[in-house]
Each structure stands twice: as C-alpha cells, then as structure tokens.
C-alpha cells in the first residue's frame, strides 16, 4: 500500500505549476522534495493566514500532498476540497486529480474513476491526461480488472510513449504482465441489452466495410470490429473508428 501511494505522489508533485511561488512557498516546496513532509505541514499551517486566495490554493495543494505522504488522508482531502471550492482556482484540475487519488488509495475505485473520467470528458486535452490514464490503468489493476488495466495502459503507450507515467510504472507488474503485446485484439464499438439493436448496429458497420461481429454474454451484446493479431493493428482500427465518430474501446 505504501509503495502505491508513493508512486502517485511522485507524479503529483511533478505537475505543480511553475512560477508565481512566493519565497516561503518555494522553501516549502524544496522541503517537500527533500522528504521533510512534517516540516511542510507545520510551517505551512503557521503561515496559512499570510496568503491571498491564489497563494492559499498553492499552499493547500502542497499541504494536501504532504498529508498524503504522512498517510493522513482526511486532512489531505480537506485541503483538496478547499481548492475545489474556489471556482477560479488555477489548481482546480490538480486538486481534482489529487482528491481522486485519495479515493483510489482508500479502495473507493468507483469514486476515483468518476473524477478521472469527468476530467477527461471536460477537458480531453488536459496536460494531466497521461497521469489520469495511468491512474485509470492502476485502478483496473488493483481491482483485478484485466480489461480495464490493458485498455488504459494501451492508450497511455499509444498517446504518451515517452511519458514519465509510463516509465514510472512500478505499480505495473514486471514479471508475467497482464498486457500481451501479441494476441487477439478487437475494438468494441457498441453495447446493447437487446440483440436486435446489436444486429442492426452490426449491419450498419458491415455496410461501411468493417469486419464486425456480435459477441453475446449474460450482460448483453457487444459489437466488435476485427480479430487483430497485434496491438498496432487494433490501435489503427480504433483510431479510424474514433475519427468517424464511434465510441471505441480496445479489447485484448
């Protein structure tokens, strides 16, 4: 559990916005990077009343990260919520990610994923996208959901192959990984409760020239395209389908 938390906080501190730090906040940040988390908390609380709204949000963000490092989750969450209550805060996205991380650390996977997905929905081009994809893959890994783990890890590898998140993959198993580079891949483009709706959708894609089929289960009917041997082929098909307006999901 501790290793899991440390990995996420390392990623969080690296997305602290640059510039605008007062000298005392700069000192607190340096203390954080040196691992002096209790000093950050004590000094930060002592200086809390000295900042304007923007400075207070910066301080709360750093305090929240320090509380997380000290395993004081409720205090961390309070700091992040304080930032989120300011509608014009420059730290709002960072605080939302950090708040979701608290849920993830506590095992509240659905709450965490709701926040991550909302951030991607509201701002698909957010600078935090790589970190969010990494977190969603890790949520799947912790739940034992191989499909979710693979889906988001593949997206991270496709969109951010040189990202720190991909290189700092300590949470991803090194031996016997869940991800298969070669195998059978498909692209899911629809899910229906009624078989007739799935068949109609399949016919639409067949008319467009896609190798589409319906896969049934107790839950419903999944419409999938292709049985690809490699990730690269499946990702190419997913990109094409996505550009044509279909909602896609890569399935290993």
Backbone torsions as a table, in degrees:
resi	resn	phi	psi	omega
1	UNK	NA	-43.4	-178.5
2	UNK	-63.0	-41.7	179.7
3	UNK	-61.3	-40.8	179.5
4	UNK	-58.7	-46.1	-178.4
5	UNK	-65.5	-43.4	-178.1
6	UNK	-60.1	-42.7	-179.7
7	UNK	-58.0	-43.8	-177.0
8	UNK	-69.8	-37.5	-178.5
9	UNK	-69.9	-34.4	175.6
10	UNK	-58.1	-44.5	179.1
11	UNK	-65.7	-36.4	-178.7
12	UNK	-66.2	-45.1	-175.9
13	UNK	-67.9	-26.1	179.8
14	UNK	-75.1	-9.9	177.1
15	UNK	-105.7	14.4	173.9
16	UNK	-60.6	128.0	-179.7
17	UNK	-59.3	140.5	-179.3
18	UNK	-86.7	153.4	174.9
19	UNK	85.1	156.9	173.8
20	UNK	79.6	2.9	-179.4
21	UNK	-79.6	128.9	171.0
22	UNK	-69.9	161.9	-175.1
23	UNK	-57.5	-40.8	-177.8
24	UNK	-70.8	-34.9	175.1
25	UNK	-66.9	-36.8	178.2
26	UNK	-61.6	-39.6	178.0
27	UNK	-64.9	-41.2	178.5
28	UNK	-63.7	-39.5	178.1
29	UNK	-63.5	-41.7	178.4
30	UNK	-62.3	-41.1	176.7
31	UNK	-61.1	-41.1	179.6
32	UNK	-61.1	-47.7	-178.2
33	UNK	-63.4	-24.8	177.5
34	UNK	-88.3	-0.5	178.1
35	UNK	86.7	13.6	-179.6
36	UNK	-90.2	64.3	-171.0
37	UNK	-68.4	-39.5	179.7
38	UNK	-66.9	-35.7	177.1
39	UNK	-64.8	-40.4	177.6
40	UNK	-59.4	-43.8	-178.3
41	UNK	-65.3	-48.1	-177.4
42	UNK	-64.8	-48.2	-179.4
43	UNK	-68.6	-38.9	-179.9
44	UNK	-63.5	-43.7	179.1
45	UNK	-65.9	-35.5	-180.0
46	UNK	-67.6	-28.0	-176.8
47	UNK	-100.4	2.0	-168.5
48	UNK	-55.4	-35.3	-175.8
49	UNK	-83.4	4.0	-172.5
50	UNK	-97.0	0.4	-172.8
51	UNK	-113.2	154.5	171.6
52	UNK	-75.7	-176.3	-174.5
53	UNK	-59.9	-45.1	-179.7
54	UNK	-62.6	-45.9	179.1
55	UNK	-63.9	-35.8	178.8
56	UNK	-64.9	-38.1	177.9
57	UNK	-66.2	-40.7	176.9
58	UNK	-61.8	-44.4	179.5
59	UNK	-64.1	-44.5	179.8
60	UNK	-61.4	-37.1	179.0
61	UNK	-64.2	-45.4	179.1
62	UNK	-66.6	-39.7	176.2
63	UNK	-62.1	-42.8	179.6
64	UNK	-59.8	-43.2	177.8
65	UNK	-63.4	-38.8	-179.8
66	UNK	-67.3	-40.9	175.5
67	UNK	-60.8	-39.7	178.2
68	UNK	-61.8	-42.1	179.1
69	UNK	-63.9	-27.9	179.2
70	UNK	-91.7	6.3	179.4
71	UNK	63.0	32.6	177.2
72	UNK	-107.8	78.2	-167.7
73	UNK	-67.7	-38.6	-177.4
74	UNK	-67.4	-41.9	177.8
75	UNK	-64.8	-38.0	177.4
76	UNK	-61.7	-45.9	-178.8
77	UNK	-62.5	-36.8	177.6
78	UNK	-61.3	-40.2	178.9
79	UNK	-64.0	-44.7	-178.5
80	UNK	-67.9	-37.2	177.9
81	UNK	-66.0	-35.0	177.2
82	UNK	-61.0	-41.9	177.8
83	UNK	-65.3	-44.0	-177.3
84	UNK	-65.6	-21.3	178.9
85	UNK	-75.8	-12.2	177.7
86	UNK	-95.0	105.0	-172.9
87	UNK	-64.2	-18.2	-178.2
88	UNK	-111.6	16.4	-179.0
89	UNK	-66.0	136.8	176.8
90	UNK	-75.1	-9.3	-177.9
91	UNK	-105.0	12.8	-171.0
92	UNK	-63.1	-45.3	-179.9
93	UNK	-65.6	-43.7	179.1
94	UNK	-61.1	-41.7	-179.5
95	UNK	-66.6	-35.8	178.4
96	UNK	-64.8	-43.8	177.7
97	UNK	-62.0	-45.1	-179.2
98	UNK	-64.5	-39.0	177.6
99	UNK	-62.9	-42.0	177.0
100	UNK	-65.0	-33.7	177.9
101	UNK	-62.7	-35.1	176.3
102	UNK	-60.5	-45.9	177.3
103	UNK	-58.8	-42.9	-177.3
104	UNK	-64.7	-42.6	178.4
105	UNK	-62.1	-37.0	-179.4
106	UNK	-80.3	-3.5	179.9
107	UNK	84.2	13.1	177.7
108	UNK	-90.9	73.3	-168.4
109	UNK	-64.3	-42.6	-177.8
110	UNK	-63.7	-43.0	178.5
111	UNK	-60.7	-43.3	180.0
112	UNK	-63.8	-47.2	-176.8
113	UNK	-66.0	-34.2	177.5
114	UNK	-59.7	-42.6	-179.3
115	UNK	-68.7	-47.5	180.0
116	UNK	-57.6	-47.7	-177.5
117	UNK	-66.9	-34.3	177.8
118	UNK	-65.3	-39.2	178.1
119	UNK	-62.3	-42.7	179.0
120	UNK	-68.1	-36.0	179.0
121	UNK	-68.1	-43.3	-177.9
122	UNK	-71.7	-33.4	-177.5
123	UNK	-144.4	82.3	-176.9
124	UNK	-58.1	-24.5	-177.8
125	UNK	-101.7	19.9	-180.0
126	UNK	-55.8	144.2	178.1
127	UNK	-66.9	-12.6	-180.0
128	UNK	-94.3	7.6	-173.3
129	UNK	-57.4	-44.9	-178.5
130	UNK	-59.7	-45.0	179.7
131	UNK	-63.7	-36.9	-179.8
132	UNK	-69.4	-42.8	177.1
133	UNK	-60.3	-40.9	177.7
134	UNK	-60.6	-44.2	-178.7
135	UNK	-65.6	-40.1	178.9
136	UNK	-64.8	-36.5	176.4
137	UNK	-66.4	-40.5	179.9
138	UNK	-68.1	-34.1	175.7
139	UNK	-61.4	-43.6	176.9
140	UNK	-62.7	-41.0	179.5
141	UNK	-62.4	-43.8	-178.7
142	UNK	-68.7	-28.5	177.3
143	UNK	-83.0	-10.4	-174.7
144	UNK	77.8	21.9	-178.9
145	UNK	-94.7	93.3	-175.9
146	UNK	-60.6	-39.7	-177.1
147	UNK	-63.6	-45.2	179.5
148	UNK	-66.8	-43.5	179.0
149	UNK	-56.1	-49.0	-179.2
150	UNK	-65.0	-43.1	-175.6
151	UNK	-57.1	-50.7	-175.2
152	UNK	-79.1	-30.1	176.3
153	UNK	-67.8	-37.9	176.4
154	UNK	-64.1	-41.3	177.9
155	UNK	-63.8	-39.0	178.1
156	UNK	-64.7	-43.2	179.4
157	UNK	-66.1	-36.1	-178.4
158	UNK	-72.3	-47.2	-172.6
159	UNK	-88.3	-28.3	-175.4
160	UNK	-136.5	62.1	-174.6
161	UNK	-62.7	-22.3	-179.0
162	UNK	-107.5	14.6	-173.5
163	UNK	-70.4	151.6	174.5
164	UNK	-60.5	-38.4	-178.7
165	UNK	-59.6	-40.2	-179.4
166	UNK	-72.0	-34.7	178.8
167	UNK	-78.3	-27.1	178.9
168	UNK	-96.1	57.7	-171.2
169	UNK	-99.9	45.1	-177.5
170	UNK	-63.2	-27.4	179.0
171	UNK	-75.1	-15.0	-179.6
172	UNK	-88.5	129.3	-175.7
173	UNK	-59.6	134.6	-178.1
174	UNK	-88.0	-31.1	-179.6
175	UNK	-108.2	129.1	-178.6
176	UNK	63.6	53.2	-175.7
177	UNK	-63.4	153.5	177.7
178	UNK	-70.9	-28.5	-175.3
179	UNK	-79.9	128.9	176.2
180	UNK	-105.8	124.5	179.0
181	UNK	-72.2	-32.3	-179.7
182	UNK	-127.1	134.9	-179.2
183	UNK	171.9	-143.5	179.0
184	UNK	-114.5	116.4	-178.2
185	UNK	-120.1	149.1	175.0
186	UNK	-142.6	170.5	178.4
187	UNK	-120.4	115.3	177.3
188	UNK	-80.5	131.1	-178.2
189	UNK	-121.2	-0.7	178.9
190	UNK	-172.5	151.8	176.1
191	UNK	-136.7	131.1	-175.5
192	UNK	-136.2	144.6	175.7
193	UNK	-78.5	-35.9	-178.4
194	UNK	-98.4	134.2	-177.2
195	UNK	-64.4	-35.0	-178.5
196	UNK	-61.9	-41.1	178.0
197	UNK	-63.9	-38.9	178.8
198	UNK	-65.2	-42.0	-179.4
199	UNK	-65.7	-42.8	178.1
200	UNK	-61.0	-41.6	179.2
201	UNK	-67.2	-39.3	177.4
202	UNK	-60.2	-44.0	-179.7
203	UNK	-61.1	-36.4	177.8
204	UNK	-61.4	-44.3	-179.5
205	UNK	-72.5	-34.2	176.0
206	UNK	-60.5	-40.2	179.6
207	UNK	-64.6	-23.3	178.6
208	UNK	-89.4	-1.0	175.6
209	UNK	93.7	10.2	-179.1
210	UNK	-86.6	142.0	175.2
211	UNK	-78.4	83.3	-169.4
212	UNK	-108.7	150.9	177.9
213	UNK	-150.3	166.1	179.5
214	UNK	-111.1	132.4	179.1
215	UNK	-117.0	116.0	-176.7
216	UNK	-95.5	154.2	176.5
217	UNK	-154.1	-179.4	178.0
218	UNK	-65.0	-25.0	-177.5
219	UNK	-81.3	-33.9	-176.4
220	UNK	162.6	-153.2	-173.4
221	UNK	-125.8	121.2	179.4
222	UNK	-100.6	130.9	176.4
223	UNK	-97.6	120.5	-174.8
224	UNK	-126.2	151.9	178.7
225	UNK	-113.8	127.0	170.1
226	UNK	76.0	156.3	167.7
227	UNK	-129.8	85.6	-171.0
228	UNK	-89.0	146.1	-178.1
229	UNK	-83.4	-23.5	-177.3
230	UNK	-130.1	159.4	175.4
231	UNK	-58.4	-43.4	-174.1
232	UNK	-59.4	-43.7	179.3
233	UNK	-63.0	-43.1	-179.4
234	UNK	-66.3	-40.0	179.8
235	UNK	-66.5	-37.0	176.5
236	UNK	-62.3	-43.8	179.1
237	UNK	-65.6	-39.8	179.7
238	UNK	-63.7	-42.6	179.1
239	UNK	-61.4	-42.4	-179.8
240	UNK	-64.4	-46.2	-179.9
241	UNK	-63.8	-40.2	179.6
242	UNK	-63.5	-41.8	178.8
243	UNK	-63.8	-27.2	179.7
244	UNK	-87.4	5.3	172.2
245	UNK	97.8	5.4	180.0
246	UNK	-86.0	146.5	173.7
247	UNK	-83.2	120.0	-170.5
248	UNK	-116.8	157.1	176.3
249	UNK	-150.9	120.6	-179.5
250	UNK	-76.3	130.6	-177.6
251	UNK	-121.3	113.7	177.4
252	UNK	-77.3	NA	NA
